[in-house]
Amino acid sequence: GDVARAQALDARLKPLWDLFRRHSSLRVVYAAAALAGLTSALPPRPLQPLKPEVQAEVAATLAALDLA
């Protein structure tokens, strides 16, 4: 019910939402889980894992958001 708080959280997470839009949310979540050491699983075929440079972008985004 706290619209202002929800909007503030949404704005704070905009860099993550941008990654989801550019690279698919499922692939970004797999990369984030791997970076956190939670899994070594790859996305289900036919999806491909993110390229190393995009994985680095995911890591930097999570660190900037203090989520890593």
Predicted model as a PDB file, atoms N, CA, C, CB and O in Angstrom, pLDDT in the B-factor column:
MODEL        1                                                                  
ATOM      1  N   GLY A   1       0.784  -1.183   0.000  1.00 90.00           N  
ATOM      2  CA  GLY A   1       0.000   0.000   0.000  1.00 90.00           C  
ATOM      3  C   GLY A   1       0.842   1.271   0.000  1.00 90.00           C  
ATOM      4  O   GLY A   1       0.291   2.365  -0.116  1.00 90.00           O  
ATOM      5  N   ASP A   2       2.165   1.154   0.127  1.00 95.00           N  
ATOM      6  CA  ASP A   2       3.027   2.333   0.172  1.00 95.00           C  
ATOM      7  C   ASP A   2       3.588   2.597  -1.228  1.00 95.00           C  
ATOM      8  CB  ASP A   2       4.181   2.142   1.208  1.00 95.00           C  
ATOM      9  O   ASP A   2       4.675   2.137  -1.577  1.00 95.00           O  
ATOM     10  N   VAL A   3       2.831   3.336  -2.005  1.00 97.00           N  
ATOM     11  CA  VAL A   3       3.178   3.586  -3.402  1.00 97.00           C  
ATOM     12  C   VAL A   3       4.520   4.297  -3.523  1.00 97.00           C  
ATOM     13  CB  VAL A   3       2.088   4.412  -4.079  1.00 97.00           C  
ATOM     14  O   VAL A   3       5.337   3.937  -4.370  1.00 97.00           O  
ATOM     15  N   ALA A   4       4.750   5.286  -2.698  1.00 97.00           N  
ATOM     16  CA  ALA A   4       6.009   6.035  -2.775  1.00 97.00           C  
ATOM     17  C   ALA A   4       7.202   5.125  -2.510  1.00 97.00           C  
ATOM     18  CB  ALA A   4       6.005   7.201  -1.772  1.00 97.00           C  
ATOM     19  O   ALA A   4       8.217   5.225  -3.199  1.00 97.00           O  
ATOM     20  N   ARG A   5       7.097   4.249  -1.534  1.00 97.00           N  
ATOM     21  CA  ARG A   5       8.185   3.301  -1.219  1.00 97.00           C  
ATOM     22  C   ARG A   5       8.400   2.332  -2.372  1.00 97.00           C  
ATOM     23  CB  ARG A   5       7.871   2.517   0.078  1.00 97.00           C  
ATOM     24  O   ARG A   5       9.540   2.047  -2.739  1.00 97.00           O  
ATOM     25  N   ALA A   6       7.320   1.827  -2.941  1.00 97.00           N  
ATOM     26  CA  ALA A   6       7.419   0.906  -4.075  1.00 97.00           C  
ATOM     27  C   ALA A   6       8.089   1.590  -5.264  1.00 97.00           C  
ATOM     28  CB  ALA A   6       6.022   0.388  -4.476  1.00 97.00           C  
ATOM     29  O   ALA A   6       8.928   0.985  -5.930  1.00 97.00           O  
ATOM     30  N   GLN A   7       7.733   2.828  -5.533  1.00 97.00           N  
ATOM     31  CA  GLN A   7       8.342   3.568  -6.637  1.00 97.00           C  
ATOM     32  C   GLN A   7       9.818   3.824  -6.374  1.00 97.00           C  
ATOM     33  CB  GLN A   7       7.611   4.892  -6.861  1.00 97.00           C  
ATOM     34  O   GLN A   7      10.628   3.758  -7.298  1.00 97.00           O  
ATOM     35  N   ALA A   8      10.179   4.116  -5.130  1.00 96.00           N  
ATOM     36  CA  ALA A   8      11.583   4.348  -4.784  1.00 96.00           C  
ATOM     37  C   ALA A   8      12.403   3.070  -4.971  1.00 96.00           C  
ATOM     38  CB  ALA A   8      11.705   4.853  -3.330  1.00 96.00           C  
ATOM     39  O   ALA A   8      13.507   3.113  -5.513  1.00 96.00           O  
ATOM     40  N   LEU A   9      11.863   1.942  -4.526  1.00 95.00           N  
ATOM     41  CA  LEU A   9      12.561   0.666  -4.707  1.00 95.00           C  
ATOM     42  C   LEU A   9      12.698   0.313  -6.184  1.00 95.00           C  
ATOM     43  CB  LEU A   9      11.823  -0.454  -3.970  1.00 95.00           C  
ATOM     44  O   LEU A   9      13.744  -0.164  -6.622  1.00 95.00           O  
ATOM     45  N   ASP A  10      11.642   0.548  -6.940  1.00 96.00           N  
ATOM     46  CA  ASP A  10      11.678   0.283  -8.374  1.00 96.00           C  
ATOM     47  C   ASP A  10      12.741   1.142  -9.049  1.00 96.00           C  
ATOM     48  CB  ASP A  10      10.301   0.542  -9.005  1.00 96.00           C  
ATOM     49  O   ASP A  10      13.484   0.652  -9.900  1.00 96.00           O  
ATOM     50  N   ALA A  11      12.821   2.405  -8.683  1.00 97.00           N  
ATOM     51  CA  ALA A  11      13.820   3.305  -9.261  1.00 97.00           C  
ATOM     52  C   ALA A  11      15.236   2.867  -8.878  1.00 97.00           C  
ATOM     53  CB  ALA A  11      13.568   4.753  -8.798  1.00 97.00           C  
ATOM     54  O   ALA A  11      16.147   2.928  -9.703  1.00 97.00           O  
ATOM     55  N   ARG A  12      15.422   2.430  -7.644  1.00 96.00           N  
ATOM     56  CA  ARG A  12      16.743   1.972  -7.194  1.00 96.00           C  
ATOM     57  C   ARG A  12      17.197   0.757  -7.980  1.00 96.00           C  
ATOM     58  CB  ARG A  12      16.719   1.643  -5.699  1.00 96.00           C  
ATOM     59  O   ARG A  12      18.385   0.613  -8.269  1.00 96.00           O  
ATOM     60  N   LEU A  13      16.261  -0.121  -8.331  1.00 96.00           N  
ATOM     61  CA  LEU A  13      16.603  -1.350  -9.039  1.00 96.00           C  
ATOM     62  C   LEU A  13      16.589  -1.202 -10.564  1.00 96.00           C  
ATOM     63  CB  LEU A  13      15.653  -2.438  -8.636  1.00 96.00           C  
ATOM     64  O   LEU A  13      16.718  -2.191 -11.285  1.00 96.00           O  
ATOM     65  N   LYS A  14      16.433   0.031 -11.052  1.00 97.00           N  
ATOM     66  CA  LYS A  14      16.378   0.262 -12.502  1.00 97.00           C  
ATOM     67  C   LYS A  14      17.559  -0.356 -13.254  1.00 97.00           C  
ATOM     68  CB  LYS A  14      16.332   1.749 -12.780  1.00 97.00           C  
ATOM     69  O   LYS A  14      17.347  -0.931 -14.322  1.00 97.00           O  
ATOM     70  N   PRO A  15      18.797  -0.265 -12.746  1.00 96.00           N  
ATOM     71  CA  PRO A  15      19.901  -0.900 -13.479  1.00 96.00           C  
ATOM     72  C   PRO A  15      19.701  -2.411 -13.654  1.00 96.00           C  
ATOM     73  CB  PRO A  15      21.218  -0.642 -12.755  1.00 96.00           C  
ATOM     74  O   PRO A  15      20.084  -2.971 -14.681  1.00 96.00           O  
ATOM     75  N   LEU A  16      19.113  -3.058 -12.672  1.00 96.00           N  
ATOM     76  CA  LEU A  16      18.839  -4.487 -12.784  1.00 96.00           C  
ATOM     77  C   LEU A  16      17.725  -4.737 -13.800  1.00 96.00           C  
ATOM     78  CB  LEU A  16      18.456  -5.075 -11.411  1.00 96.00           C  
ATOM     79  O   LEU A  16      17.825  -5.655 -14.615  1.00 96.00           O  
ATOM     80  N   TRP A  17      16.676  -3.935 -13.757  1.00 97.00           N  
ATOM     81  CA  TRP A  17      15.587  -4.087 -14.733  1.00 97.00           C  
ATOM     82  C   TRP A  17      16.117  -3.872 -16.147  1.00 97.00           C  
ATOM     83  CB  TRP A  17      14.435  -3.090 -14.434  1.00 97.00           C  
ATOM     84  O   TRP A  17      15.688  -4.549 -17.081  1.00 97.00           O  
ATOM     85  N   ASP A  18      17.050  -2.930 -16.307  1.00 98.00           N  
ATOM     86  CA  ASP A  18      17.639  -2.686 -17.632  1.00 98.00           C  
ATOM     87  C   ASP A  18      18.394  -3.925 -18.131  1.00 98.00           C  
ATOM     88  CB  ASP A  18      18.593  -1.466 -17.583  1.00 98.00           C  
ATOM     89  O   ASP A  18      18.302  -4.284 -19.305  1.00 98.00           O  
ATOM     90  N   LEU A  19      19.139  -4.571 -17.230  1.00 98.00           N  
ATOM     91  CA  LEU A  19      19.823  -5.812 -17.610  1.00 98.00           C  
ATOM     92  C   LEU A  19      18.805  -6.879 -18.011  1.00 98.00           C  
ATOM     93  CB  LEU A  19      20.707  -6.325 -16.447  1.00 98.00           C  
ATOM     94  O   LEU A  19      19.012  -7.592 -18.993  1.00 98.00           O  
ATOM     95  N   PHE A  20      17.724  -6.990 -17.271  1.00 98.00           N  
ATOM     96  CA  PHE A  20      16.682  -7.959 -17.600  1.00 98.00           C  
ATOM     97  C   PHE A  20      16.153  -7.716 -19.010  1.00 98.00           C  
ATOM     98  CB  PHE A  20      15.535  -7.887 -16.579  1.00 98.00           C  
ATOM     99  O   PHE A  20      15.979  -8.658 -19.784  1.00 98.00           O  
ATOM    100  N   ARG A  21      15.898  -6.459 -19.339  1.00 97.00           N  
ATOM    101  CA  ARG A  21      15.351  -6.138 -20.662  1.00 97.00           C  
ATOM    102  C   ARG A  21      16.356  -6.426 -21.776  1.00 97.00           C  
ATOM    103  CB  ARG A  21      14.928  -4.671 -20.715  1.00 97.00           C  
ATOM    104  O   ARG A  21      15.985  -6.934 -22.834  1.00 97.00           O  
ATOM    105  N   ARG A  22      17.609  -6.107 -21.541  1.00 97.00           N  
ATOM    106  CA  ARG A  22      18.624  -6.271 -22.591  1.00 97.00           C  
ATOM    107  C   ARG A  22      19.062  -7.715 -22.797  1.00 97.00           C  
ATOM    108  CB  ARG A  22      19.829  -5.438 -22.264  1.00 97.00           C  
ATOM    109  O   ARG A  22      19.379  -8.110 -23.920  1.00 97.00           O  
ATOM    110  N   HIS A  23      19.083  -8.512 -21.725  1.00 97.00           N  
ATOM    111  CA  HIS A  23      19.700  -9.830 -21.825  1.00 97.00           C  
ATOM    112  C   HIS A  23      18.779 -10.979 -21.411  1.00 97.00           C  
ATOM    113  CB  HIS A  23      20.932  -9.862 -20.986  1.00 97.00           C  
ATOM    114  O   HIS A  23      19.216 -12.130 -21.405  1.00 97.00           O  
ATOM    115  N   SER A  24      17.561 -10.711 -21.078  1.00 96.00           N  
ATOM    116  CA  SER A  24      16.533 -11.644 -20.593  1.00 96.00           C  
ATOM    117  C   SER A  24      16.718 -11.883 -19.106  1.00 96.00           C  
ATOM    118  CB  SER A  24      16.589 -12.988 -21.365  1.00 96.00           C  
ATOM    119  O   SER A  24      17.816 -12.175 -18.631  1.00 96.00           O  
ATOM    120  N   SER A  25      15.629 -11.752 -18.398  1.00 97.00           N  
ATOM    121  CA  SER A  25      15.692 -11.859 -16.944  1.00 97.00           C  
ATOM    122  C   SER A  25      16.178 -13.232 -16.495  1.00 97.00           C  
ATOM    123  CB  SER A  25      14.330 -11.573 -16.341  1.00 97.00           C  
ATOM    124  O   SER A  25      16.920 -13.329 -15.518  1.00 97.00           O  
ATOM    125  N   LEU A  26      15.777 -14.289 -17.185  1.00 97.00           N  
ATOM    126  CA  LEU A  26      16.186 -15.637 -16.799  1.00 97.00           C  
ATOM    127  C   LEU A  26      17.702 -15.801 -16.892  1.00 97.00           C  
ATOM    128  CB  LEU A  26      15.488 -16.677 -17.681  1.00 97.00           C  
ATOM    129  O   LEU A  26      18.321 -16.359 -15.986  1.00 97.00           O  
ATOM    130  N   ARG A  27      18.295 -15.325 -17.970  1.00 97.00           N  
ATOM    131  CA  ARG A  27      19.741 -15.435 -18.140  1.00 97.00           C  
ATOM    132  C   ARG A  27      20.480 -14.606 -17.094  1.00 97.00           C  
ATOM    133  CB  ARG A  27      20.147 -14.990 -19.549  1.00 97.00           C  
ATOM    134  O   ARG A  27      21.512 -15.036 -16.580  1.00 97.00           O  
ATOM    135  N   VAL A  28      19.960 -13.420 -16.775  1.00 98.00           N  
ATOM    136  CA  VAL A  28      20.587 -12.566 -15.765  1.00 98.00           C  
ATOM    137  C   VAL A  28      20.494 -13.230 -14.394  1.00 98.00           C  
ATOM    138  CB  VAL A  28      19.920 -11.164 -15.737  1.00 98.00           C  
ATOM    139  O   VAL A  28      21.454 -13.188 -13.624  1.00 98.00           O  
ATOM    140  N   VAL A  29      19.358 -13.839 -14.079  1.00 97.00           N  
ATOM    141  CA  VAL A  29      19.199 -14.506 -12.787  1.00 97.00           C  
ATOM    142  C   VAL A  29      20.146 -15.705 -12.685  1.00 97.00           C  
ATOM    143  CB  VAL A  29      17.734 -14.959 -12.589  1.00 97.00           C  
ATOM    144  O   VAL A  29      20.735 -15.930 -11.627  1.00 97.00           O  
ATOM    145  N   TYR A  30      20.299 -16.469 -13.753  1.00 97.00           N  
ATOM    146  CA  TYR A  30      21.266 -17.574 -13.730  1.00 97.00           C  
ATOM    147  C   TYR A  30      22.673 -17.040 -13.463  1.00 97.00           C  
ATOM    148  CB  TYR A  30      21.233 -18.360 -15.068  1.00 97.00           C  
ATOM    149  O   TYR A  30      23.412 -17.606 -12.657  1.00 97.00           O  
ATOM    150  N   ALA A  31      23.043 -15.952 -14.140  1.00 97.00           N  
ATOM    151  CA  ALA A  31      24.372 -15.369 -13.942  1.00 97.00           C  
ATOM    152  C   ALA A  31      24.532 -14.863 -12.512  1.00 97.00           C  
ATOM    153  CB  ALA A  31      24.614 -14.222 -14.941  1.00 97.00           C  
ATOM    154  O   ALA A  31      25.577 -15.072 -11.894  1.00 97.00           O  
ATOM    155  N   ALA A  32      23.516 -14.206 -11.986  1.00 96.00           N  
ATOM    156  CA  ALA A  32      23.582 -13.683 -10.615  1.00 96.00           C  
ATOM    157  C   ALA A  32      23.702 -14.815  -9.601  1.00 96.00           C  
ATOM    158  CB  ALA A  32      22.341 -12.830 -10.303  1.00 96.00           C  
ATOM    159  O   ALA A  32      24.466 -14.711  -8.641  1.00 96.00           O  
ATOM    160  N   ALA A  33      22.955 -15.892  -9.808  1.00 96.00           N  
ATOM    161  CA  ALA A  33      23.028 -17.034  -8.898  1.00 96.00           C  
ATOM    162  C   ALA A  33      24.413 -17.673  -8.950  1.00 96.00           C  
ATOM    163  CB  ALA A  33      21.947 -18.073  -9.246  1.00 96.00           C  
ATOM    164  O   ALA A  33      24.946 -18.075  -7.916  1.00 96.00           O  
ATOM    165  N   ALA A  34      24.991 -17.771 -10.128  1.00 96.00           N  
ATOM    166  CA  ALA A  34      26.337 -18.324 -10.263  1.00 96.00           C  
ATOM    167  C   ALA A  34      27.362 -17.416  -9.589  1.00 96.00           C  
ATOM    168  CB  ALA A  34      26.693 -18.519 -11.748  1.00 96.00           C  
ATOM    169  O   ALA A  34      28.265 -17.896  -8.904  1.00 96.00           O  
ATOM    170  N   LEU A  35      27.223 -16.115  -9.781  1.00 94.00           N  
ATOM    171  CA  LEU A  35      28.142 -15.157  -9.150  1.00 94.00           C  
ATOM    172  C   LEU A  35      28.064 -15.227  -7.628  1.00 94.00           C  
ATOM    173  CB  LEU A  35      27.829 -13.731  -9.621  1.00 94.00           C  
ATOM    174  O   LEU A  35      29.061 -15.011  -6.939  1.00 94.00           O  
ATOM    175  N   ALA A  36      26.885 -15.528  -7.112  1.00 93.00           N  
ATOM    176  CA  ALA A  36      26.698 -15.635  -5.663  1.00 93.00           C  
ATOM    177  C   ALA A  36      27.136 -16.997  -5.130  1.00 93.00           C  
ATOM    178  CB  ALA A  36      25.237 -15.388  -5.305  1.00 93.00           C  
ATOM    179  O   ALA A  36      27.099 -17.240  -3.923  1.00 93.00           O  
ATOM    180  N   GLY A  37      27.551 -17.884  -6.036  1.00 94.00           N  
ATOM    181  CA  GLY A  37      27.979 -19.215  -5.616  1.00 94.00           C  
ATOM    182  C   GLY A  37      26.828 -20.147  -5.275  1.00 94.00           C  
ATOM    183  O   GLY A  37      27.028 -21.163  -4.608  1.00 94.00           O  
ATOM    184  N   LEU A  38      25.636 -19.814  -5.723  1.00 96.00           N  
ATOM    185  CA  LEU A  38      24.463 -20.626  -5.404  1.00 96.00           C  
ATOM    186  C   LEU A  38      24.274 -21.807  -6.349  1.00 96.00           C  
ATOM    187  CB  LEU A  38      23.233 -19.767  -5.431  1.00 96.00           C  
ATOM    188  O   LEU A  38      23.626 -22.791  -5.993  1.00 96.00           O  
ATOM    189  N   THR A  39      24.834 -21.712  -7.546  1.00 95.00           N  
ATOM    190  CA  THR A  39      24.675 -22.772  -8.534  1.00 95.00           C  
ATOM    191  C   THR A  39      25.761 -22.665  -9.588  1.00 95.00           C  
ATOM    192  CB  THR A  39      23.285 -22.709  -9.186  1.00 95.00           C  
ATOM    193  O   THR A  39      26.358 -21.608  -9.789  1.00 95.00           O  
ATOM    194  N   SER A  40      25.998 -23.767 -10.246  1.00 94.00           N  
ATOM    195  CA  SER A  40      26.866 -23.755 -11.418  1.00 94.00           C  
ATOM    196  C   SER A  40      26.054 -24.161 -12.644  1.00 94.00           C  
ATOM    197  CB  SER A  40      28.083 -24.705 -11.222  1.00 94.00           C  
ATOM    198  O   SER A  40      26.605 -24.377 -13.723  1.00 94.00           O  
ATOM    199  N   ALA A  41      24.728 -24.262 -12.464  1.00 94.00           N  
ATOM    200  CA  ALA A  41      23.833 -24.666 -13.544  1.00 94.00           C  
ATOM    201  C   ALA A  41      23.789 -23.609 -14.641  1.00 94.00           C  
ATOM    202  CB  ALA A  41      22.424 -24.923 -13.004  1.00 94.00           C  
ATOM    203  O   ALA A  41      23.921 -22.412 -14.383  1.00 94.00           O  
ATOM    204  N   LEU A  42      23.604 -24.075 -15.848  1.00 94.00           N  
ATOM    205  CA  LEU A  42      23.436 -23.196 -16.998  1.00 94.00           C  
ATOM    206  C   LEU A  42      21.952 -23.061 -17.305  1.00 94.00           C  
ATOM    207  CB  LEU A  42      24.210 -23.733 -18.231  1.00 94.00           C  
ATOM    208  O   LEU A  42      21.154 -23.914 -16.916  1.00 94.00           O  
ATOM    209  N   PRO A  43      21.578 -21.986 -18.008  1.00 95.00           N  
ATOM    210  CA  PRO A  43      20.172 -21.853 -18.392  1.00 95.00           C  
ATOM    211  C   PRO A  43      19.755 -23.049 -19.249  1.00 95.00           C  
ATOM    212  CB  PRO A  43      19.932 -20.522 -19.160  1.00 95.00           C  
ATOM    213  O   PRO A  43      20.591 -23.638 -19.935  1.00 95.00           O  
ATOM    214  N   PRO A  44      18.477 -23.409 -19.215  1.00 94.00           N  
ATOM    215  CA  PRO A  44      18.016 -24.532 -20.029  1.00 94.00           C  
ATOM    216  C   PRO A  44      18.147 -24.215 -21.522  1.00 94.00           C  
ATOM    217  CB  PRO A  44      16.555 -24.879 -19.685  1.00 94.00           C  
ATOM    218  O   PRO A  44      17.930 -23.086 -21.963  1.00 94.00           O  
ATOM    219  N   ARG A  45      18.501 -25.229 -22.265  1.00 94.00           N  
ATOM    220  CA  ARG A  45      18.578 -25.056 -23.722  1.00 94.00           C  
ATOM    221  C   ARG A  45      17.206 -24.718 -24.259  1.00 94.00           C  
ATOM    222  CB  ARG A  45      19.130 -26.329 -24.414  1.00 94.00           C  
ATOM    223  O   ARG A  45      16.221 -25.252 -23.750  1.00 94.00           O  
ATOM    224  N   PRO A  46      17.088 -23.876 -25.239  1.00 95.00           N  
ATOM    225  CA  PRO A  46      18.109 -23.374 -26.140  1.00 95.00           C  
ATOM    226  C   PRO A  46      18.774 -22.086 -25.661  1.00 95.00           C  
ATOM    227  CB  PRO A  46      17.514 -23.152 -27.483  1.00 95.00           C  
ATOM    228  O   PRO A  46      19.562 -21.493 -26.399  1.00 95.00           O  
ATOM    229  N   LEU A  47      18.473 -21.644 -24.446  1.00 95.00           N  
ATOM    230  CA  LEU A  47      19.094 -20.422 -23.928  1.00 95.00           C  
ATOM    231  C   LEU A  47      20.584 -20.636 -23.728  1.00 95.00           C  
ATOM    232  CB  LEU A  47      18.434 -19.989 -22.603  1.00 95.00           C  
ATOM    233  O   LEU A  47      21.022 -21.717 -23.331  1.00 95.00           O  
ATOM    234  N   GLN A  48      21.339 -19.620 -24.001  1.00 96.00           N  
ATOM    235  CA  GLN A  48      22.779 -19.646 -23.811  1.00 96.00           C  
ATOM    236  C   GLN A  48      23.138 -18.812 -22.592  1.00 96.00           C  
ATOM    237  CB  GLN A  48      23.515 -19.129 -25.068  1.00 96.00           C  
ATOM    238  O   GLN A  48      22.451 -17.837 -22.286  1.00 96.00           O  
ATOM    239  N   PRO A  49      24.214 -19.185 -21.886  1.00 96.00           N  
ATOM    240  CA  PRO A  49      24.656 -18.337 -20.774  1.00 96.00           C  
ATOM    241  C   PRO A  49      25.119 -16.974 -21.308  1.00 96.00           C  
ATOM    242  CB  PRO A  49      25.803 -19.031 -19.975  1.00 96.00           C  
ATOM    243  O   PRO A  49      25.431 -16.826 -22.490  1.00 96.00           O  
ATOM    244  N   LEU A  50      25.154 -16.016 -20.434  1.00 97.00           N  
ATOM    245  CA  LEU A  50      25.620 -14.687 -20.825  1.00 97.00           C  
ATOM    246  C   LEU A  50      27.116 -14.728 -21.135  1.00 97.00           C  
ATOM    247  CB  LEU A  50      25.324 -13.654 -19.710  1.00 97.00           C  
ATOM    248  O   LEU A  50      27.864 -15.505 -20.543  1.00 97.00           O  
ATOM    249  N   LYS A  51      27.530 -13.890 -22.058  1.00 97.00           N  
ATOM    250  CA  LYS A  51      28.951 -13.767 -22.385  1.00 97.00           C  
ATOM    251  C   LYS A  51      29.694 -13.208 -21.170  1.00 97.00           C  
ATOM    252  CB  LYS A  51      29.162 -12.853 -23.638  1.00 97.00           C  
ATOM    253  O   LYS A  51      29.102 -12.508 -20.347  1.00 97.00           O  
ATOM    254  N   PRO A  52      30.981 -13.513 -21.058  1.00 97.00           N  
ATOM    255  CA  PRO A  52      31.747 -13.044 -19.886  1.00 97.00           C  
ATOM    256  C   PRO A  52      31.656 -11.540 -19.642  1.00 97.00           C  
ATOM    257  CB  PRO A  52      33.191 -13.419 -20.049  1.00 97.00           C  
ATOM    258  O   PRO A  52      31.582 -11.107 -18.492  1.00 97.00           O  
ATOM    259  N   GLU A  53      31.661 -10.746 -20.700  1.00 98.00           N  
ATOM    260  CA  GLU A  53      31.593  -9.296 -20.492  1.00 98.00           C  
ATOM    261  C   GLU A  53      30.237  -8.867 -19.931  1.00 98.00           C  
ATOM    262  CB  GLU A  53      31.864  -8.562 -21.807  1.00 98.00           C  
ATOM    263  O   GLU A  53      30.156  -7.889 -19.189  1.00 98.00           O  
ATOM    264  N   VAL A  54      29.181  -9.589 -20.279  1.00 98.00           N  
ATOM    265  CA  VAL A  54      27.859  -9.278 -19.734  1.00 98.00           C  
ATOM    266  C   VAL A  54      27.768  -9.788 -18.295  1.00 98.00           C  
ATOM    267  CB  VAL A  54      26.735  -9.905 -20.612  1.00 98.00           C  
ATOM    268  O   VAL A  54      27.152  -9.143 -17.447  1.00 98.00           O  
ATOM    269  N   GLN A  55      28.383 -10.946 -18.018  1.00 97.00           N  
ATOM    270  CA  GLN A  55      28.433 -11.443 -16.642  1.00 97.00           C  
ATOM    271  C   GLN A  55      29.149 -10.430 -15.747  1.00 97.00           C  
ATOM    272  CB  GLN A  55      29.146 -12.823 -16.582  1.00 97.00           C  
ATOM    273  O   GLN A  55      28.751 -10.216 -14.602  1.00 97.00           O  
ATOM    274  N   ALA A  56      30.209  -9.806 -16.275  1.00 97.00           N  
ATOM    275  CA  ALA A  56      30.917  -8.772 -15.518  1.00 97.00           C  
ATOM    276  C   ALA A  56      30.004  -7.574 -15.269  1.00 97.00           C  
ATOM    277  CB  ALA A  56      32.191  -8.327 -16.268  1.00 97.00           C  
ATOM    278  O   ALA A  56      30.061  -6.957 -14.206  1.00 97.00           O  
ATOM    279  N   GLU A  57      29.162  -7.246 -16.248  1.00 97.00           N  
ATOM    280  CA  GLU A  57      28.210  -6.144 -16.081  1.00 97.00           C  
ATOM    281  C   GLU A  57      27.179  -6.486 -15.002  1.00 97.00           C  
ATOM    282  CB  GLU A  57      27.501  -5.832 -17.421  1.00 97.00           C  
ATOM    283  O   GLU A  57      26.797  -5.630 -14.205  1.00 97.00           O  
ATOM    284  N   VAL A  58      26.737  -7.738 -14.985  1.00 97.00           N  
ATOM    285  CA  VAL A  58      25.805  -8.186 -13.950  1.00 97.00           C  
ATOM    286  C   VAL A  58      26.470  -8.059 -12.581  1.00 97.00           C  
ATOM    287  CB  VAL A  58      25.350  -9.653 -14.207  1.00 97.00           C  
ATOM    288  O   VAL A  58      25.863  -7.546 -11.641  1.00 97.00           O  
ATOM    289  N   ALA A  59      27.711  -8.523 -12.468  1.00 97.00           N  
ATOM    290  CA  ALA A  59      28.439  -8.446 -11.194  1.00 97.00           C  
ATOM    291  C   ALA A  59      28.594  -6.998 -10.744  1.00 97.00           C  
ATOM    292  CB  ALA A  59      29.824  -9.108 -11.321  1.00 97.00           C  
ATOM    293  O   ALA A  59      28.397  -6.690  -9.569  1.00 97.00           O  
ATOM    294  N   ALA A  60      28.941  -6.118 -11.660  1.00 97.00           N  
ATOM    295  CA  ALA A  60      29.122  -4.703 -11.307  1.00 97.00           C  
ATOM    296  C   ALA A  60      27.798  -4.070 -10.885  1.00 97.00           C  
ATOM    297  CB  ALA A  60      29.723  -3.924 -12.493  1.00 97.00           C  
ATOM    298  O   ALA A  60      27.758  -3.273  -9.947  1.00 97.00           O  
ATOM    299  N   THR A  61      26.735  -4.420 -11.567  1.00 97.00           N  
ATOM    300  CA  THR A  61      25.429  -3.875 -11.222  1.00 97.00           C  
ATOM    301  C   THR A  61      24.990  -4.335  -9.840  1.00 97.00           C  
ATOM    302  CB  THR A  61      24.394  -4.279 -12.264  1.00 97.00           C  
ATOM    303  O   THR A  61      24.512  -3.539  -9.032  1.00 97.00           O  
ATOM    304  N   LEU A  62      25.157  -5.640  -9.573  1.00 96.00           N  
ATOM    305  CA  LEU A  62      24.774  -6.150  -8.256  1.00 96.00           C  
ATOM    306  C   LEU A  62      25.623  -5.513  -7.150  1.00 96.00           C  
ATOM    307  CB  LEU A  62      24.916  -7.682  -8.215  1.00 96.00           C  
ATOM    308  O   LEU A  62      25.111  -5.200  -6.075  1.00 96.00           O  
ATOM    309  N   ALA A  63      26.908  -5.325  -7.415  1.00 95.00           N  
ATOM    310  CA  ALA A  63      27.783  -4.690  -6.421  1.00 95.00           C  
ATOM    311  C   ALA A  63      27.367  -3.241  -6.181  1.00 95.00           C  
ATOM    312  CB  ALA A  63      29.256  -4.749  -6.879  1.00 95.00           C  
ATOM    313  O   ALA A  63      27.333  -2.780  -5.040  1.00 95.00           O  
ATOM    314  N   ALA A  64      27.054  -2.531  -7.253  1.00 95.00           N  
ATOM    315  CA  ALA A  64      26.641  -1.124  -7.121  1.00 95.00           C  
ATOM    316  C   ALA A  64      25.339  -1.001  -6.339  1.00 95.00           C  
ATOM    317  CB  ALA A  64      26.479  -0.480  -8.506  1.00 95.00           C  
ATOM    318  O   ALA A  64      25.117  -0.023  -5.625  1.00 95.00           O  
ATOM    319  N   LEU A  65      24.487  -2.004  -6.485  1.00 94.00           N  
ATOM    320  CA  LEU A  65      23.214  -2.004  -5.758  1.00 94.00           C  
ATOM    321  C   LEU A  65      23.351  -2.595  -4.364  1.00 94.00           C  
ATOM    322  CB  LEU A  65      22.166  -2.777  -6.537  1.00 94.00           C  
ATOM    323  O   LEU A  65      22.376  -2.698  -3.620  1.00 94.00           O  
ATOM    324  N   ASP A  66      24.573  -2.980  -4.022  1.00 91.00           N  
ATOM    325  CA  ASP A  66      24.866  -3.633  -2.733  1.00 91.00           C  
ATOM    326  C   ASP A  66      24.061  -4.927  -2.588  1.00 91.00           C  
ATOM    327  CB  ASP A  66      24.552  -2.675  -1.551  1.00 91.00           C  
ATOM    328  O   ASP A  66      23.548  -5.240  -1.514  1.00 91.00           O  
ATOM    329  N   LEU A  67      23.961  -5.676  -3.702  1.00 83.00           N  
ATOM    330  CA  LEU A  67      23.244  -6.942  -3.715  1.00 83.00           C  
ATOM    331  C   LEU A  67      24.197  -8.121  -3.910  1.00 83.00           C  
ATOM    332  CB  LEU A  67      22.184  -6.936  -4.813  1.00 83.00           C  
ATOM    333  O   LEU A  67      23.757  -9.269  -3.970  1.00 83.00           O  
ATOM    334  N   ALA A  68      25.481  -7.849  -4.010  1.00 70.00           N  
ATOM    335  CA  ALA A  68      26.447  -8.929  -4.253  1.00 70.00           C  
ATOM    336  C   ALA A  68      27.189  -9.253  -2.981  1.00 70.00           C  
ATOM    337  CB  ALA A  68      27.441  -8.545  -5.363  1.00 70.00           C  
ATOM    338  O   ALA A  68      28.047 -10.136  -2.975  1.00 70.00           O  
TER     339      ALA A  68                                                      
ENDMDL                                                                          
END                                                                             
